[in-house]
């Protein structure tokens, strides 16, 4: 790896020089960005599933240690075929993050490099941030030497200064990546308190947890036609009372979410409630309803109503 000329000694940060900066995690859909963020922070913040484009919004995850504060931006997967309005929103969110960050970490999968990766690389190459690559899912490679041809091709592009083999899921190589990020942050005051891990509200995180359970249980039947809106969030002395609407586009999708005699919706609610209680560290009453909003994924007004396209 290349060494930075102002690199502080590990465990011996520059005295009196607080460092803080934005770090974009970018890549094609389903390459492991959200899993990486969660493991870097040491707790679950960004939702995950096996389905591409699970992440729909830029999500900040704040990693503070002593004088160092890395503000990670978990972005939606960048893809060339934008399609519906919600896809355009996701691509716009991801590419806009590249304009303002200090460091870009582009995730690739092992030794693979697809046309989608090439599209992402072109977006990354045009930004002025410090750029590195994280080669993810190396735990699936029996022979680590297989990475060498891919590394050689990437080095020949002269876009990235460093390359980090990692396994986001198993935590392999993350300490090295994390240290490298800290060391390359600009000298700047911290933007957030040391104990803060995100800028998002608890309401937003709750809605994302419910949507994760939908994605995990119904990903094949309901890929990206569902969203979750929190209608009520009341903190009572011994419990948090939450009511949420799940919006889909068609009657048939509503039947799928509810399931036979409401069983599937009940399972989604139970799984979501457990994770919400872990997040809030309190007892939770969660009530879910399923409603139809025709063509919401391609309706500008509906996208705004559901919290998409804000700031774009």
Residue frames as qw, qx, qy, qz and C-alpha x, y, z in Angstrom:
[[0.000, 0.888, 0.460, 0.000, 0.00, 0.00, 0.00],
 [0.332, 0.597, -0.058, 0.728, 1.10, 3.57, -0.60],
 [0.440, -0.459, -0.493, 0.594, 2.04, 5.51, 2.49],
 [0.024, 0.933, 0.252, 0.254, 0.68, 8.97, 3.18],
 [0.459, 0.440, -0.329, 0.699, 3.40, 11.55, 3.97],
 [0.247, -0.474, 0.338, -0.775, 1.52, 12.82, 7.01],
 [0.764, -0.238, -0.571, -0.185, 0.58, 9.39, 8.30],
 [0.418, -0.655, 0.431, -0.458, 0.39, 9.35, 12.12],
 [0.168, 0.239, -0.944, 0.153, 1.80, 6.39, 13.96],
 [0.595, -0.363, -0.637, -0.328, -0.85, 3.83, 14.81],
 [0.617, -0.578, -0.490, 0.213, -2.21, 4.54, 18.26],
 [0.423, -0.432, -0.104, 0.790, -0.31, 7.85, 18.37],
 [0.313, 0.795, 0.453, 0.254, -2.50, 10.45, 16.62],
 [0.337, 0.423, -0.043, 0.840, -1.22, 13.92, 15.81],
 [0.266, -0.461, -0.579, 0.618, -1.54, 15.89, 19.05],
 [0.075, 0.554, 0.207, -0.803, -4.11, 18.67, 18.91],
 [0.232, 0.245, -0.545, -0.767, -5.11, 17.93, 15.32],
 [0.613, 0.266, 0.636, -0.386, -8.64, 16.64, 15.13],
 [0.047, 0.160, -0.751, -0.639, -9.42, 14.91, 11.86],
 [0.499, 0.416, 0.620, -0.440, -12.84, 14.56, 10.29],
 [0.195, 0.325, -0.550, -0.745, -14.13, 13.81, 6.82],
 [0.804, 0.252, 0.193, -0.503, -16.76, 12.19, 4.64],
 [0.167, -0.308, 0.902, 0.254, -16.08, 8.72, 3.25],
 [0.739, 0.248, -0.103, -0.618, -18.32, 7.38, 0.48],
 [0.465, -0.099, 0.878, 0.056, -18.86, 3.62, 0.20],
 [0.592, 0.494, -0.140, -0.621, -19.77, 3.04, -3.46],
 [0.193, -0.184, 0.932, 0.245, -20.18, 0.11, -5.81],
 [0.433, -0.103, -0.645, -0.621, -22.64, -1.78, -7.94],
 [0.726, -0.358, 0.041, -0.585, -25.75, -3.22, -6.28],
 [0.959, -0.242, 0.004, -0.144, -25.34, -6.05, -3.78],
 [0.640, 0.496, -0.462, 0.361, -21.54, -5.84, -3.47],
 [0.690, -0.325, -0.524, 0.378, -21.59, -5.50, 0.34],
 [0.132, 0.524, -0.135, 0.830, -21.55, -1.78, 1.15],
 [0.577, -0.600, -0.017, -0.554, -24.15, -1.92, 3.94],
 [0.930, -0.265, -0.213, 0.140, -22.55, -5.00, 5.49],
 [0.597, 0.262, -0.242, 0.719, -19.20, -3.21, 5.48],
 [0.149, -0.603, 0.102, -0.777, -20.66, -0.13, 7.18],
 [0.784, -0.523, -0.116, -0.314, -22.31, -2.21, 9.90],
 [0.905, -0.151, -0.198, 0.344, -19.08, -4.06, 10.69],
 [0.397, 0.424, -0.192, 0.791, -16.96, -0.89, 10.67],
 [0.334, -0.579, 0.095, -0.738, -19.35, 0.66, 13.20],
 [0.102, 0.117, -0.901, 0.404, -19.62, -2.49, 15.28],
 [0.342, 0.342, 0.702, -0.523, -23.42, -2.47, 15.18],
 [0.289, 0.445, 0.751, 0.394, -26.25, -2.81, 12.72],
 [0.088, 0.507, 0.119, -0.849, -27.22, 0.52, 11.22],
 [0.406, 0.365, -0.441, -0.713, -27.82, -0.09, 7.51],
 [0.843, 0.094, 0.403, -0.344, -30.30, -2.77, 6.46],
 [0.015, 0.428, -0.826, -0.367, -29.12, -5.70, 4.39],
 [0.850, 0.198, 0.390, -0.293, -30.56, -8.48, 2.24],
 [0.586, -0.071, 0.673, 0.446, -29.47, -10.73, -0.59],
 [0.445, 0.740, 0.485, 0.139, -31.50, -8.63, -3.02],
 [0.425, 0.175, 0.128, 0.879, -29.78, -5.89, -5.05],
 [0.073, -0.459, -0.150, -0.872, -30.68, -2.26, -4.33],
 [0.465, -0.565, -0.649, 0.208, -31.80, -2.87, -0.77],
 [0.285, -0.469, -0.191, 0.814, -30.29, 0.51, 0.17],
 [0.269, 0.748, 0.522, 0.308, -32.41, 3.38, -1.20],
 [0.095, -0.987, -0.020, -0.127, -31.04, 6.43, 0.61],
 [0.447, 0.497, -0.490, 0.559, -27.62, 7.79, 1.45],
 [0.726, -0.648, -0.220, -0.070, -27.12, 6.86, 5.10],
 [0.151, 0.742, -0.497, 0.424, -24.46, 8.38, 7.34],
 [0.885, -0.367, -0.258, 0.123, -22.60, 6.14, 9.77],
 [0.003, -0.891, 0.320, -0.323, -20.26, 7.94, 12.17],
 [0.907, -0.113, -0.266, 0.306, -17.10, 6.20, 13.41],
 [0.061, -0.893, 0.259, -0.362, -15.26, 8.22, 16.07],
 [0.874, -0.267, -0.217, 0.344, -12.07, 7.23, 17.88],
 [0.522, -0.427, -0.050, 0.737, -10.16, 9.85, 19.81],
 [0.006, 0.576, -0.136, -0.806, -9.20, 12.70, 17.46],
 [0.029, 0.076, -0.774, -0.628, -10.49, 10.85, 14.39],
 [0.522, 0.392, 0.536, -0.535, -14.05, 10.94, 13.03],
 [0.022, -0.045, 0.783, 0.620, -14.86, 9.14, 9.79],
 [0.539, 0.350, 0.349, -0.682, -18.36, 9.89, 8.51],
 [0.233, 0.008, 0.890, 0.392, -19.23, 7.03, 6.18],
 [0.550, 0.323, -0.015, -0.770, -21.88, 7.51, 3.49],
 [0.416, 0.093, 0.900, 0.091, -23.55, 4.21, 2.63],
 [0.343, 0.366, -0.257, -0.826, -24.91, 4.78, -0.88],
 [0.847, 0.302, 0.316, -0.304, -27.43, 2.90, -3.03],
 [0.677, -0.039, 0.591, 0.438, -25.90, 0.64, -5.67],
 [0.209, 0.634, -0.262, -0.697, -24.88, 2.58, -8.77],
 [0.574, 0.217, 0.762, 0.208, -26.27, 1.06, -11.96],
 [0.091, -0.119, 0.453, 0.879, -26.48, 2.26, -15.56],
 [0.208, -0.393, -0.732, -0.517, -30.09, 1.22, -16.25],
 [0.111, -0.084, 0.425, -0.894, -32.07, 3.72, -14.21],
 [0.174, -0.379, -0.892, -0.177, -35.56, 2.59, -15.27],
 [0.282, -0.771, -0.549, -0.157, -38.29, 3.75, -12.89],
 [0.091, -0.875, 0.073, -0.471, -38.34, 6.92, -10.81],
 [0.735, -0.656, 0.169, -0.029, -37.11, 5.20, -7.68],
 [0.873, 0.054, 0.145, 0.462, -34.11, 3.80, -9.57],
 [0.355, 0.706, 0.020, 0.613, -33.25, 7.29, -10.80],
 [0.440, -0.843, 0.098, -0.293, -33.47, 8.53, -7.22],
 [0.880, -0.404, 0.160, 0.193, -31.07, 5.85, -6.00],
 [0.740, 0.302, 0.119, 0.589, -28.47, 6.49, -8.72],
 [0.092, 0.820, 0.011, 0.565, -28.73, 10.24, -8.18],
 [0.635, -0.757, 0.095, -0.125, -28.28, 9.80, -4.41],
 [0.894, -0.203, 0.166, 0.365, -25.19, 7.66, -4.87],
 [0.608, 0.431, 0.134, 0.653, -23.47, 9.79, -7.50],
 [0.106, -0.893, -0.034, -0.436, -24.25, 13.05, -5.65],
 [0.753, -0.643, 0.062, 0.127, -22.36, 11.73, -2.63],
 [0.806, 0.101, 0.119, 0.572, -19.17, 11.66, -4.71],
 [0.252, 0.794, 0.096, 0.544, -19.21, 15.42, -5.11],
 [0.304, -0.835, 0.145, -0.434, -18.62, 16.30, -1.47],
 [0.911, -0.405, 0.005, 0.076, -16.55, 13.51, 0.10],
 [0.149, -0.834, 0.524, 0.089, -12.88, 13.41, 1.09],
 [0.187, -0.317, 0.921, 0.125, -12.36, 9.67, 0.52],
 [0.807, 0.177, -0.180, -0.534, -14.06, 7.16, -1.78],
 [0.369, -0.247, 0.895, -0.032, -13.99, 3.45, -1.00],
 [0.683, 0.258, -0.367, -0.576, -15.14, 1.52, -4.06],
 [0.652, -0.190, 0.708, -0.195, -16.21, -2.03, -3.32],
 [0.579, 0.357, -0.609, -0.408, -15.57, -4.82, -5.79],
 [0.917, -0.198, 0.214, -0.274, -16.35, -8.51, -5.43],
 [0.846, -0.209, 0.411, 0.266, -13.20, -10.66, -5.14],
 [0.362, -0.264, 0.562, 0.696, -11.50, -10.89, -8.53],
 [0.353, 0.611, 0.679, 0.201, -14.65, -10.08, -10.52],
 [0.026, -0.419, 0.058, 0.906, -15.04, -6.93, -12.59],
 [0.375, 0.547, 0.744, 0.078, -18.32, -6.52, -14.46],
 [0.190, 0.521, 0.368, 0.746, -19.76, -3.93, -16.82],
 [0.387, -0.849, -0.318, -0.166, -21.63, -2.50, -13.84],
 [0.660, -0.542, -0.012, 0.521, -18.30, -2.14, -12.00],
 [0.464, 0.179, 0.302, 0.813, -16.88, -0.34, -15.03],
 [0.078, -0.762, -0.386, -0.515, -19.80, 2.10, -14.95],
 [0.557, -0.802, -0.172, 0.130, -19.18, 2.81, -11.24],
 [0.681, -0.241, 0.122, 0.680, -15.45, 3.23, -11.83],
 [0.300, 0.473, 0.317, 0.765, -16.09, 5.91, -14.43],
 [0.311, -0.859, -0.266, -0.307, -18.23, 7.85, -11.94],
 [0.706, -0.631, -0.031, 0.322, -15.55, 7.52, -9.27],
 [0.681, 0.094, 0.175, 0.705, -12.67, 8.47, -11.57],
 [0.173, 0.667, 0.245, 0.682, -14.12, 11.93, -12.21],
 [0.467, -0.861, -0.166, -0.113, -14.33, 12.95, -8.53],
 [0.281, 0.752, -0.413, 0.429, -11.47, 14.69, -6.75],
 [0.712, -0.604, 0.252, -0.251, -11.46, 12.63, -3.55],
 [0.098, -0.494, 0.864, -0.014, -8.76, 10.21, -2.38],
 [0.852, 0.133, -0.190, -0.469, -9.79, 6.89, -3.96],
 [0.174, -0.368, 0.909, -0.091, -9.19, 3.33, -2.72],
 [0.705, 0.011, -0.548, -0.450, -10.59, -0.10, -3.54],
 [0.511, -0.276, 0.719, -0.382, -11.91, -2.72, -1.12],
 [0.495, 0.155, -0.776, -0.360, -11.93, -6.18, -2.73],
 [0.607, -0.249, 0.418, -0.628, -14.78, -7.79, -0.82],
 [0.943, 0.016, 0.112, -0.313, -15.84, -11.41, -0.17],
 [0.332, 0.610, -0.720, 0.002, -12.27, -12.75, -0.31],
 [0.525, -0.245, 0.744, -0.332, -13.37, -15.49, 2.11],
 [0.856, 0.344, 0.264, -0.284, -14.96, -17.17, -0.93],
 [0.559, 0.695, -0.450, -0.042, -11.62, -17.41, -2.74],
 [0.956, -0.248, 0.036, 0.150, -9.65, -20.59, -2.11],
 [0.715, 0.057, 0.097, 0.691, -6.55, -19.17, -3.80],
 [0.106, -0.878, -0.154, 0.441, -5.84, -15.56, -2.84],
 [0.361, -0.285, 0.497, 0.736, -3.33, -15.37, -5.71],
 [0.286, 0.557, 0.704, 0.335, -6.37, -15.15, -7.98],
 [0.045, -0.911, -0.269, 0.310, -6.65, -11.52, -6.90],
 [0.444, -0.441, 0.314, 0.714, -3.38, -10.55, -8.58],
 [0.290, 0.307, 0.603, 0.677, -4.63, -10.22, -12.20],
 [0.091, -0.847, -0.500, -0.160, -7.57, -8.09, -11.03],
 [0.412, -0.780, -0.041, 0.469, -5.25, -5.90, -8.98],
 [0.456, -0.152, 0.440, 0.759, -2.91, -5.45, -11.93],
 [0.162, 0.565, 0.601, 0.542, -5.77, -4.32, -14.17],
 [0.240, -0.903, -0.355, 0.042, -7.04, -1.87, -11.57],
 [0.490, -0.602, 0.127, 0.617, -3.57, -0.46, -10.97],
 [0.410, 0.143, 0.521, 0.735, -3.17, 0.09, -14.70],
 [0.038, 0.803, 0.520, 0.288, -6.23, 2.37, -14.64],
 [0.363, 0.124, -0.243, 0.891, -4.34, 4.76, -12.33],
 [0.367, -0.643, -0.293, -0.605, -7.51, 5.75, -10.49],
 [0.763, -0.622, -0.129, -0.121, -6.92, 4.20, -7.08],
 [0.074, 0.768, -0.561, 0.300, -3.98, 4.70, -4.73],
 [0.202, -0.320, 0.864, -0.333, -4.52, 1.64, -2.52],
 [0.701, -0.051, -0.569, -0.426, -6.20, -1.76, -2.51],
 [0.341, -0.326, 0.699, -0.537, -7.57, -3.62, 0.52],
 [0.498, -0.098, -0.825, -0.249, -8.65, -7.30, 0.39],
 [0.330, -0.177, 0.537, -0.756, -11.51, -7.69, 2.88],
 [0.277, -0.367, -0.865, -0.202, -14.43, -9.80, 3.94],
 [0.281, -0.384, 0.094, -0.874, -17.09, -7.40, 5.19],
 [0.792, -0.336, -0.329, -0.389, -19.27, -10.25, 6.44],
 [0.877, -0.241, -0.333, 0.249, -16.54, -11.95, 8.47],
 [0.350, -0.928, 0.066, 0.109, -14.58, -8.82, 9.43],
 [0.809, -0.095, 0.234, 0.531, -11.36, -9.84, 7.71],
 [0.479, 0.259, 0.215, 0.811, -9.09, -6.93, 6.77],
 [0.098, -0.868, -0.389, -0.292, -11.42, -4.28, 8.18],
 [0.530, -0.741, -0.057, 0.409, -9.01, -3.04, 10.86],
 [0.513, -0.112, 0.349, 0.776, -6.43, -2.22, 8.18],
 [0.135, 0.591, 0.515, 0.606, -9.01, -0.44, 6.03],
 [0.332, -0.875, -0.352, -0.009, -10.37, 1.49, 9.01],
 [0.555, -0.573, 0.074, 0.599, -6.89, 2.66, 10.05],
 [0.414, 0.141, 0.442, 0.784, -6.11, 3.76, 6.49],
 [0.037, -0.769, -0.486, -0.413, -9.31, 5.79, 6.38],
 [0.460, -0.829, -0.195, 0.253, -8.55, 7.47, 9.71],
 [0.582, -0.365, 0.210, 0.696, -5.04, 8.35, 8.61],
 [0.291, 0.223, 0.489, 0.791, -6.21, 10.03, 5.41],
 [0.073, -0.845, -0.530, 0.020, -8.91, 12.21, 6.92],
 [0.275, 0.636, -0.038, 0.720, -8.31, 15.95, 6.58],
 [0.266, -0.172, -0.534, 0.784, -7.52, 18.06, 9.62],
 [0.303, -0.426, -0.312, -0.793, -10.91, 19.46, 10.64],
 [0.353, -0.175, 0.595, -0.701, -13.15, 19.76, 13.72],
 [0.079, 0.208, 0.975, 0.005, -15.57, 16.91, 14.36],
 [0.316, -0.224, -0.383, -0.839, -19.08, 17.35, 12.97],
 [0.731, -0.406, -0.402, -0.373, -20.83, 15.04, 15.45],
 [0.555, -0.629, 0.432, -0.331, -20.65, 14.09, 19.12],
 [0.047, 0.455, -0.889, -0.016, -18.38, 11.15, 19.88],
 [0.365, 0.072, 0.886, -0.276, -21.27, 8.86, 20.87],
 [0.625, 0.510, 0.133, -0.577, -23.43, 9.59, 17.80],
 [0.507, -0.097, 0.788, 0.336, -23.47, 6.91, 15.09],
 [0.264, 0.441, 0.678, 0.526, -25.87, 8.40, 12.52],
 [0.092, 0.059, 0.043, -0.993, -27.70, 11.58, 11.58],
 [0.400, -0.272, -0.667, -0.567, -30.94, 9.72, 10.89],
 [0.529, -0.337, 0.282, -0.726, -33.95, 9.74, 13.21],
 [0.323, -0.074, 0.915, -0.231, -35.19, 6.68, 15.06],
 [0.671, 0.458, 0.314, -0.492, -38.39, 6.85, 12.98],
 [0.542, 0.633, -0.459, -0.309, -36.34, 6.45, 9.79],
 [0.047, 0.396, -0.914, 0.073, -34.32, 3.55, 11.21],
 [0.521, 0.131, 0.731, -0.421, -37.52, 1.82, 12.33],
 [0.705, 0.549, 0.048, -0.446, -39.06, 2.14, 8.86],
 [0.390, 0.601, -0.678, -0.164, -35.89, 0.67, 7.34],
 [0.240, -0.213, 0.918, -0.232, -36.00, -2.31, 9.70],
 [0.670, 0.342, 0.502, -0.426, -39.57, -3.10, 8.64],
 [0.627, 0.661, -0.243, -0.334, -38.57, -2.77, 4.98],
 [0.068, 0.514, -0.855, -0.026, -35.62, -5.11, 5.53],
 [0.460, 0.026, 0.843, -0.278, -37.95, -7.82, 6.81],
 [0.689, 0.569, 0.183, -0.410, -40.14, -7.32, 3.76],
 [0.414, 0.691, -0.549, -0.225, -37.11, -7.66, 1.46],
 [0.109, -0.377, 0.915, -0.097, -35.88, -10.78, 3.20],
 [0.502, 0.182, 0.790, -0.302, -39.21, -12.57, 3.22],
 [0.586, 0.655, 0.433, -0.200, -40.63, -11.33, -0.08],
 [0.157, -0.614, 0.436, 0.639, -37.64, -10.37, -2.21],
 [0.217, 0.028, 0.843, 0.492, -38.51, -12.72, -5.08],
 [0.109, 0.621, 0.770, 0.098, -42.21, -11.93, -5.09],
 [0.043, -0.962, -0.269, 0.015, -42.06, -8.20, -4.32],
 [0.716, 0.180, -0.078, 0.670, -38.62, -6.96, -5.39],
 [0.267, -0.073, -0.159, 0.948, -38.87, -3.17, -5.09],
 [0.210, -0.500, -0.499, -0.676, -42.56, -2.36, -5.10],
 [0.555, -0.689, -0.465, 0.043, -42.94, -1.85, -1.35],
 [0.235, 0.440, -0.341, 0.797, -42.04, 0.99, 0.97],
 [0.470, -0.520, -0.653, 0.287, -42.73, 1.73, 4.63],
 [0.021, -0.584, 0.029, -0.811, -44.04, 4.95, 6.19],
 [0.280, -0.250, -0.733, 0.568, -44.22, 5.47, 9.96],
 [0.210, -0.657, -0.441, -0.574, -47.62, 6.96, 10.77],
 [0.533, -0.785, 0.018, -0.315, -47.27, 7.09, 14.56],
 [0.655, 0.178, -0.534, 0.504, -44.28, 6.98, 16.90],
 [0.436, -0.755, 0.037, -0.488, -45.14, 7.59, 20.55],
 [0.427, 0.220, -0.733, 0.482, -42.76, 7.05, 23.44],
 [0.652, -0.612, -0.183, -0.409, -44.74, 6.04, 26.51],
 [0.438, -0.728, 0.469, -0.241, -43.35, 5.35, 29.99],
 [0.655, -0.300, 0.694, -0.008, -42.83, 1.60, 29.47],
 [0.651, 0.288, 0.652, 0.261, -43.21, 1.07, 25.74],
 [0.055, 0.378, -0.345, -0.857, -42.78, 2.70, 22.33],
 [0.575, 0.494, 0.607, -0.240, -46.02, 2.57, 20.34],
 [0.034, -0.388, 0.555, 0.735, -45.39, 2.46, 16.59],
 [0.672, 0.505, 0.500, -0.208, -47.83, 2.26, 13.69],
 [0.130, -0.440, 0.587, 0.667, -46.56, 1.85, 10.13],
 [0.752, 0.519, 0.172, -0.368, -48.09, 1.59, 6.68],
 [0.470, -0.182, 0.718, 0.479, -46.59, -0.72, 4.07],
 [0.514, 0.637, 0.002, -0.574, -47.36, 0.68, 0.61],
 [0.497, 0.003, 0.773, 0.395, -47.45, -1.56, -2.47],
 [0.145, 0.240, -0.388, -0.878, -48.65, -0.90, -6.03],
 [0.533, -0.047, -0.607, -0.587, -51.29, -3.57, -6.68],
 [0.785, -0.323, 0.126, -0.514, -53.95, -5.62, -4.94],
 [0.945, 0.095, -0.310, 0.054, -52.08, -8.85, -5.69],
 [0.425, 0.420, -0.521, 0.610, -48.98, -7.49, -3.96],
 [0.428, -0.461, 0.322, -0.708, -51.07, -6.58, -0.93],
 [0.944, -0.158, -0.072, -0.282, -52.33, -10.16, -0.70],
 [0.783, 0.281, -0.442, 0.337, -48.75, -11.46, -0.90],
 [0.101, 0.476, -0.496, 0.719, -47.59, -9.23, 1.98],
 [0.636, -0.357, 0.246, -0.639, -50.53, -10.12, 4.19],
 [0.143, 0.220, -0.965, 0.016, -50.35, -13.84, 3.43],
 [0.521, -0.333, -0.731, -0.288, -52.86, -16.54, 4.26],
 [0.553, -0.705, -0.443, 0.001, -54.96, -15.43, 7.23],
 [0.115, -0.957, 0.152, -0.217, -52.46, -12.61, 7.84],
 [0.904, -0.339, 0.054, 0.253, -49.67, -15.03, 8.74],
 [0.688, 0.320, 0.024, 0.651, -46.92, -13.49, 6.61],
 [0.027, -0.783, 0.027, -0.621, -47.58, -9.94, 7.82],
 [0.733, -0.667, 0.037, -0.129, -47.50, -11.28, 11.37],
 [0.891, -0.091, 0.045, 0.442, -44.09, -12.88, 10.76],
 [0.417, 0.575, 0.012, 0.704, -42.74, -9.67, 9.26],
 [0.329, -0.809, 0.011, -0.487, -44.01, -7.71, 12.25],
 [0.856, -0.511, 0.022, 0.078, -42.52, -10.10, 14.80],
 [0.795, 0.112, 0.036, 0.595, -39.09, -10.10, 13.14],
 [0.206, 0.672, 0.024, 0.711, -39.12, -6.31, 12.82],
 [0.526, -0.791, -0.040, -0.310, -40.24, -5.76, 16.41],
 [0.881, -0.341, -0.022, 0.327, -37.33, -7.81, 17.77],
 [0.606, 0.251, 0.051, 0.753, -34.78, -5.71, 15.85],
 [0.078, -0.758, -0.112, -0.638, -36.52, -2.45, 16.76],
 [0.698, -0.709, -0.070, -0.072, -36.41, -3.36, 20.44],
 [0.813, -0.134, 0.023, 0.567, -32.69, -4.05, 20.11],
 [0.348, 0.515, 0.120, 0.774, -32.20, -0.67, 18.41],
 [0.262, -0.726, -0.070, -0.632, -34.26, 1.33, 20.91],
 [0.290, 0.107, -0.784, 0.538, -33.40, -0.77, 23.98],
 [0.406, 0.030, 0.413, -0.815, -37.06, -0.62, 24.96],
 [0.382, 0.337, 0.857, -0.077, -40.25, -2.64, 24.62],
 [0.167, 0.192, -0.391, -0.885, -42.12, -1.93, 21.41],
 [0.544, 0.455, 0.653, -0.267, -45.69, -2.30, 20.23],
 [0.006, -0.297, 0.570, 0.766, -45.63, -2.47, 16.43],
 [0.578, 0.495, 0.579, -0.293, -48.75, -2.40, 14.28],
 [0.150, -0.225, 0.631, 0.727, -48.57, -2.80, 10.50],
 [0.603, 0.574, 0.403, -0.381, -51.12, -2.07, 7.78],
 [0.421, -0.001, 0.652, 0.631, -50.78, -2.75, 4.05],
 [0.347, 0.741, 0.260, -0.512, -52.09, -0.10, 1.63],
 [0.645, 0.379, 0.490, 0.447, -52.09, 0.35, -2.15],
 [0.046, 0.805, -0.101, -0.582, -50.51, 3.34, -3.87],
 [0.823, 0.464, 0.303, 0.126, -50.62, 2.59, -7.62],
 [0.658, 0.591, 0.014, 0.466, -47.36, 3.11, -9.54],
 [0.382, -0.917, 0.029, 0.112, -45.70, 4.87, -6.59],
 [0.721, -0.318, 0.320, 0.526, -42.18, 3.79, -7.69],
 [0.417, 0.248, 0.440, 0.756, -42.57, 5.91, -10.85],
 [0.095, -0.863, -0.419, -0.265, -44.66, 8.77, -9.48],
 [0.348, 0.416, -0.275, 0.794, -42.68, 11.93, -8.61],
 [0.419, -0.572, 0.084, -0.700, -45.27, 13.18, -6.12],
 [0.917, -0.344, -0.153, -0.132, -45.51, 9.83, -4.36],
 [0.768, 0.164, -0.321, 0.530, -41.71, 9.53, -4.19],
 [0.063, 0.492, -0.264, 0.827, -41.53, 12.91, -2.48],
 [0.677, -0.496, -0.030, -0.543, -44.37, 11.97, -0.13],
 [0.962, -0.224, -0.148, 0.055, -42.52, 8.81, 0.88],
 [0.513, -0.781, 0.253, 0.251, -39.23, 10.65, 1.52],
 [0.740, 0.097, 0.397, 0.534, -37.39, 10.02, -1.74],
 [0.417, 0.618, 0.259, 0.614, -35.71, 12.66, -3.88],
 [0.326, -0.931, -0.116, 0.117, -35.23, 15.02, -0.92],
 [0.397, -0.723, 0.332, 0.457, -32.30, 17.28, -1.54],
 [0.461, -0.019, 0.670, 0.582, -32.05, 16.39, -5.25]]
